[in-house]
Amino acid sequence: MDNSAFPNDIQRFKAATFLPQPQLRARNTQDIDNIEFLQTSAVEALFYFFSNQFEKISDGHINGLHTLFVAAKSDISALIAPVTILNSIKAIQSEKLTVNKNNLAGLIAECKTEDFAIRLVQAAVANNLTLISPFSGNRATCQESYEVENEMFFLRFTDSHRCFFLIQYVSSADGLYFPEENILITLAHVKDVHIKRFLKKLISTFPSAVNYATSMNRFLGVLASHSRPGHFYYDIWPVLLEVYQQKEIIDQIPYLIMRKDHDFYDIGQLFEGYKTLITEKNELDKILLNDDKWVIHLGTNRQLHLHRFYYEVSDKYWVNKAISSPTGIALAKVKQVEGCYPLVWIGVEGQKRSWLEQVEGYAYMLNQLAKKYPNLGVVIDGWTLPYTPSEASIKEAGKDLLVEGKILKRLNPAIKHVSVIGENSNTKIFVGNKIDFFICNFATGSIHVSKMLGKPGFCHLSGDLSSMSLQFGIQIHPNNRVYLLPKKYVADKHKIQTTYFKKLKTALLNVKNKFSKNQNTLKIAPGSLSYSIDKKVFYHFIEQRLDKVLDKNEPTKTNIFIEPAFGVHFSLRQHLKMAAQGNFIQIFQHQNFPKKIEDIAGFSNSYLARNIIYGVFGFGIHHKLNTEASYMIWLGDPLQRLRLHIGLFTKQAANNNQPPDLNHILTVGYKGLDNYYTRLVSGMEDVPFGQCSEDMLDTAVDNLTRHFIFIGIDEQQAQSFDRLCTLKDWDRSLFPDELPNRLQAAIDEFSDNEQRLVDALIQYDLRLYDAALAMVNKVKP
């Protein structure tokens, strides 16, 4: 059939979604009658499905779609065109999407709200699941959820004759798919292959899907599990606890659902008294289609949580449950290493991305430690099994047991040891709570002892993966005494470049040099999987820091880092965040949370003491947190800072088509121009304009001397980073020698009258800056 015979909307659908000609693999396509007719039937069948015109779907449509799919050997790529992938910004700008752009922006914003998963559950239990419709001013409704390959859901939202799909894989909103335009809007964990899998599933079960879409489906429950333990611990568990703690919601959920081999916790133990459903592979899909039910997947997006206290609360709940009700297995394992000191936890890996010399390395380091600590005990960790493990999971645990066996052959037989390889999370948490420190990989391998239990220790990881982890804050290590072996000691081993690492390389190269020039920490080599570490170098790294790691005293003072406005390039924040392994709270008005210091006042003092609080504020801000604090600050030439600040006002004047009046700017009363450093460091920011004094300067100098543990000097950046990394025992390679060029000052020279005004506005700052230089350079002013 000629395309011109199609209605315009079907023509557009065909052009966007189907290949011009099916790429059939049948040896003799002549045996298939009228391929063009079959494709027409397939196009119409799917179009009528997506546009809710089910009455137009005939047996001929269904048979044609099925015949074409069989002829393609079930290869969806032989029929369907590649999906167009857009990020949120490009989607709103795209002319390909036939939607109301304001409504689409509202839908995307709704999906990106921090409490989206909670609000989705609230709507689901009321059987009124709706989202902003991008097609009209109405709400699009949903009562269909299509499970794809036992790991993700496509929720179909409809509004009249239009629909879109909310994709749920890790979080409750990983993407939005618009089938008529074949466009995927990525929000988090979703890729083009997921669309192919969904369309394959839809086409292969099309009659059932039509029947399902036209039924009165009812809400079955919330799915709260994931195949990958890292995603479960980070993205599923915290929001599930949040739902559980809201009784008015949890009481209305028919079932809490988990898939077998994905259940990394005992849901009955954690949430007693609620109906649970543990499903076999593909069983949930059959329940939904056959019993006219729908579910939602529960998960959060880490990028939406700007602080980590959210995770700490959920981890503590789980830890308390596991410790208060240990199993006999957990008690027996602790008994085997009772009385050992120190008790060290090591993580082994029989899978990819592992330390190649782990057998020799762990054996050497443990034997060396035993010479210093005769009562040394070892807990050997590896693969974590879910409560209903598959054969594949058990096989993976077996790989780690083989590595363990090789280590034990080299280990001093006097060293007591116990294995938790292949145990569940509750057992690992109970045993891990007894250890003194750990040596594990920086990623999922340390999740129980570091993220959940907050133990100190030492980590290793390939250079490529550690760069990605630190850059994007992927892992959580709440204890300040977790030391990641610097990249200079790690040699990545490159294998065949996989698709995964091609994408990793692209992602990291896109952010290279974004934050600083001369930065070499994000050089990406192709296909880095495993890595090599010299065992003696690693042990020396551990030995130098072991006393600090074994020190049971927790930090009591919060570190507060003051960024003076126009005083340092903003990229400093990212370098500090990486060095602090994400234990870094930025406070700025322009972000969602926290906007002001009072927003974090509810966090525990122990949590605050493990983080660097960073923002544009003055000395004394710690009183609003009711905690003790040590301060850090970055200072620069006061005249240069003033010029940059003045540039803000001259730019505003230019934007209003007005000439800059410097005399007015310098005298109108902007406190930020009047001895700004002195105001911040003295804590006397509210002193009226023009009334700064010698007493303020004396207070500022005294505060610098007694309360500031670090003073960065903008004109001595490399030396400043050297001092900072020595102070905090941070990896120096995470900082450049020089931050990117700052903005050029709008004013190079002042008139004589303006210069007199300027001199008065920086008179105390110049002296404070001289005092700061004397302190860091160890000379008398």
C-alpha positions, 0 to 999 in steps of 0.5 A, spaced: 500 500 500 502 506 498 504 511 504 499 516 501 493 512 502 495 512 510 492 518 514 497 523 516 498 521 523 499 514 521 504 516 516 508 520 521 507 514 526 510 509 520 516 514 518 518 515 525 517 508 528 518 503 522 524 501 517 522 503 510 523 496 508 523 490 513 530 487 513 527 480 514 531 474 515 527 469 512 531 465 506 525 466 501 521 472 502 517 470 496 514 465 501 511 471 505 505 473 501 505 481 500 510 484 505 508 491 504 501 489 506 503 485 512 507 492 514 501 496 513 497 491 518 503 492 523 503 499 522 496 500 523 495 495 529 500 498 533 498 505 531 491 503 533 493 500 540 497 507 542 492 511 540 486 507 544 482 506 537 482 498 539 475 497 536 479 498 529 484 493 531 482 487 527 484 479 526 487 481 520 491 486 523 493 481 529 495 476 524 499 481 519 503 483 525 504 476 528 506 474 521 511 479 520 514 478 527 515 471 525 518 472 518 523 477 522 525 471 526 523 475 532 528 480 531 525 487 533 531 491 529 529 488 523 522 492 523 523 498 528 527 504 526 532 506 532 529 510 537 530 518 537 533 519 544 533 526 547 535 529 554 530 533 558 532 540 555 532 538 548 525 534 548 522 541 550 525 544 544 524 539 539 519 540 534 518 532 533 514 531 539 507 534 537 505 536 544 504 542 548 511 544 550 509 547 557 505 541 559 511 537 557 516 541 561 511 540 567 511 533 566 518 532 566 519 537 572 513 532 576 518 526 574 524 529 577 521 531 584 524 528 590 518 525 592 515 523 586 515 515 588 512 517 594 506 521 590 506 515 585 504 510 591 499 515 594 495 516 587 496 508 586 493 506 592 487 510 590 486 507 583 487 514 581 494 514 578 495 520 573 500 525 571 500 531 567 498 530 560 503 533 555 498 533 550 492 537 553 491 541 560 488 534 563 491 529 567 493 523 563 491 516 567 494 510 567 492 503 569 497 498 565 504 496 567 508 492 562 513 488 565 519 487 560 524 482 561 523 481 568 527 487 570 523 493 568 516 496 567 513 501 562 506 504 565 502 507 559 498 513 561 493 515 556 489 522 554 484 521 549 487 518 543 494 519 545 499 516 550 506 516 553 509 511 557 513 512 564 519 507 564 521 504 571 527 500 571 531 503 577 527 509 579 520 510 579 521 515 573 527 513 569 524 515 562 518 517 558 517 514 551 512 517 546 511 511 541 507 515 536 514 519 534 518 514 537 522 518 542 525 517 548 526 522 553 532 520 558 531 521 565 536 516 569 537 509 567 534 508 561 537 506 554 535 505 547 535 497 548 530 498 553 525 501 547 527 495 543 525 490 548 519 493 550 516 493 543 519 486 542 515 484 548 508 488 546 508 485 539 510 478 541 504 478 546 499 483 542 493 480 543 494 479 550 496 486 550 490 489 547 485 485 552 489 488 558 489 495 555 481 494 554 480 491 561 478 494 568 485 493 571 486 494 579 492 496 583 496 489 585 501 493 589 508 496 589 515 492 586 521 494 591 526 489 588 532 490 583 537 485 580 543 489 582 544 489 589 548 496 589 541 499 585 537 496 591 541 498 597 541 505 594 535 506 590 530 502 592 531 501 599 531 508 602 524 510 598 521 503 601 522 505 608 519 512 607 513 509 604 513 504 610 513 510 615 507 513 612 502 508 615 496 512 611 500 509 605 503 503 607 496 500 610 493 501 603 498 497 599 495 490 597 502 487 596 509 489 597 512 485 591 519 482 590 522 478 584 525 471 586 533 472 586 532 480 587 530 480 594 536 482 598 532 483 604 527 479 608 521 483 607 517 479 612 522 481 618 523 488 616 515 490 615 512 485 619 504 484 618 504 486 611 502 482 605 508 480 601 508 477 594 515 473 592 514 472 584 518 467 580 521 469 573 516 472 568 510 470 574 508 477 575 507 479 568 502 473 567 499 475 573 498 482 570 496 480 564 491 474 566 488 477 572 487 484 570 492 488 575 497 493 575 503 495 579 508 500 580 516 500 581 518 503 587 525 507 586 529 514 587 534 517 583 540 519 587 541 525 583 535 528 586 538 528 593 543 533 594 545 530 601 546 523 604 542 524 610 536 521 607 540 514 606 543 514 613 536 514 616 534 508 612 541 504 613 540 505 620 533 502 620 536 496 617 542 495 621 538 496 627 533 490 625 539 486 623 543 487 629 537 486 634 535 479 631 541 475 628 540 468 625 544 462 628 548 462 622 550 470 624 552 468 631 556 462 629 560 466 625 562 471 630 563 466 635 569 464 630 573 470 630 571 472 637 577 476 641 580 477 635 583 484 634 584 488 630 578 484 626 579 486 619 574 485 613 576 483 606 572 483 600 574 478 594 572 478 587 571 472 582 568 477 577 570 482 572 573 489 574 577 486 580 584 487 583 588 482 579 593 480 584 588 480 590 590 473 592 597 474 593 596 481 595 591 480 601 595 474 603 601 478 604 598 484 607 594 480 612 600 476 614 604 483 615 598 485 619 599 479 623 606 480 625 604 487 628 597 484 631 598 477 633 590 476 635 589 479 628 582 476 625 579 476 618 572 476 615 572 474 608 567 477 604 564 476 597 558 475 593 551 477 597 546 472 595 538 474 595 534 470 600 531 466 594 538 465 590 538 463 583 543 458 580 546 463 577 547 467 583 550 461 587 555 460 581 557 467 582 558 466 590 562 460 588 567 464 584 569 468 590 569 462 594 575 459 589 578 466 590 578 465 598 581 458 598 587 461 594 588 466 599 587 461 605 593 457 602 597 463 603 595 465 609 599 464 616 594 458 619 595 462 626 590 467 623 583 466 625 578 467 619 571 466 617 567 467 611 561 471 609 561 469 602 554 467 599 551 470 605 545 474 605 545 482 607 543 481 614 548 476 616 553 480 613 551 486 617 551 483 624 558 480 622 560 486 619 558 490 626 564 487 629 570 489 625 575 494 626 576 496 619 576 493 612 580 493 605 575 492 600 573 495 593 570 502 593 564 500 589 559 495 591 564 490 595 564 495 601 557 497 601 555 493 607 561 495 612 562 502 609 555 505 606 551 501 611 555 500 618 560 506 617 566 503 618 573 505 617 577 502 612 581 502 605 579 501 598 581 500 591 578 500 584 581 501 577 583 508 575 577 509 570 572 507 575 574 511 581 574 517 577 567 516 575 565 514 582 568 520 585 566 525 579 559 523 580 558 521 587 556 514 585 558 511 592 557 513 599 562 512 604 560 516 610 566 515 615 572 520 614 577 515 615 575 511 609 582 511 604 581 510 597 588 508 594 590 514 589 590 512 582 598 513 581 598 506 585 593 503 580 595 500 573 588 499 569 589 493 565 585 494 558 581 489 555 577 489 549 573 495 549 566 493 550 560 498 549 559 499 556 566 502 557 565 506 550 559 509 553 563 510 560 569 513 556 564 518 552 561 520 559 567 522 562 571 525 557 565 530 556 566 532 563 574 532 563 576 539 563 570 542 565 572 544 572 579 546 571 585 546 566 591 542 567 586 537 570 589 530 568 585 525 573 580 524 568 584 521 562 580 515 560 583 509 557 579 504 553 576 498 556 579 498 563 576 492 567 581 489 572 587 493 575 594 491 578 596 494 585 603 492 588 602 489 594 607 492 598 605 499 596 598 498 598 600 495 605 605 501 606 599 506 604 595 502 609 600 502 614 601 509 614 594 510 616 592 504 620 593 508 627 588 513 625 583 508 622 583 504 628 582 510 633 575 509 635 574 517 637 569 520 632 570 527 629 566 532 634 567 538 630 564 540 623 568 543 618 565 549 615 568 552 608 567 559 607 567 561 599 567 568 599 563 571 593 568 573 587 573 570 591 575 563 588 572 559 581 566 555 583 570 549 580 573 549 587 567 546 590 567 539 585 574 538 587 573 538 594 567 534 593 571 529 590 576 529 595 571 528 601 568 522 597 561 526 597 561 528 604 560 535 602 554 539 603 553 545 599 548 551 601 546 556 596 540 559 595 539 557 587 538 550 589 532 546 591 536 544 598 539 546 602 538 553 601 540 556 608 544 553 613 538 552 617 535 547 612 540 542 615 540 544 623 535 538 623 541 533 621 545 529 627 551 532 630 555 526 628 553 527 621 555 534 620 561 532 623 563 527 618 561 533 612 564 539 609 559 544 610 560 549 604 557 556 602 558 563 602 557 565 609 561 568 615 564 566 621 560 564 627 555 560 622 556 554 626 552 556 632 545 556 628 547 548 627 548 548 635 555 544 634 562 546 634 566 547 628 573 548 625 573 553 619 576 553 612 576 559 607 579 561 600 582 568 600 585 572 594 587 579 592 582 584 595 582 589 590 581 584 584 575 581 588 572 588 589 573 589 581 570 583 580 564 584 584 563 591 581 563 588 575 556 585 577 553 592 578 556 594 571 553 588 567 547 590 570 547 597 568 549 595 561 543 590 561 539 596 562 542 600 557 545 605 562 552 607 563 555 604 569 556 610 575 562 607 579 561 613 584 554 611 586 556 603 586 562 605 591 558 609 595 550 607 595 551 602 601 553 595 598 556 591 604 559 586 600 563 591 597 565 594 604 571 590 607 568 584 605 573 579 607 573 582 614 566 582 615 566 574 613 572 572 618 570 577 624 562 574 623 560 581 623 557 582 617 551 586 619 555 592 621 553 598 617 556 600 610 562 604 612 563 603 619 568 597 619 573 598 624 580 596 627 576 592 632 573 588 627 580 587 624 582 585 630 577 580 631 578 577 624 585 576 625 584 572 632 579 568 628 583 566 623 589 564 628 584 560 633 579 557 628 581 556 621 585 550 620 586 552 612 587 558 609 587 558 601 590 563 597 588 564 590 595 567 588 598 561 591 593 555 588 598 549 587 601 551 594 594 551 597 592 545 594 598 542 597 597 544 604 590 542 604 591 535 602 597 534 607 592 537 612 586 532 610 590 526 607 587 527 601 589 525 594 593 531 591 591 528 584 584 530 585 586 537 585 589 541 579 595 546 580 591 552 577 583 553 577 580 555 570 581 563 569 577 567 573 572 572 570 576 578 567 574 585 572 570 590 568 574 596 571 582 596 570 583 603 572 579 608 577 579 615 577 583 619 583 576 620 587 574 613 585 581 610 588 580 614 594 573 610 595 576 604 593 582 604 598 577 605 604 573 599 602 579 595 602 583 598 607 582 592 613 581 587 607 588 588 605 591 588 612 587 581 613 590 578 607 597 580 609 596 577 616 593 571 612 599 570 607 604 571 613 600 565 617 600 560 611 607 562 609 610 562 616 613 569 617 611 575 621 607 580 618 
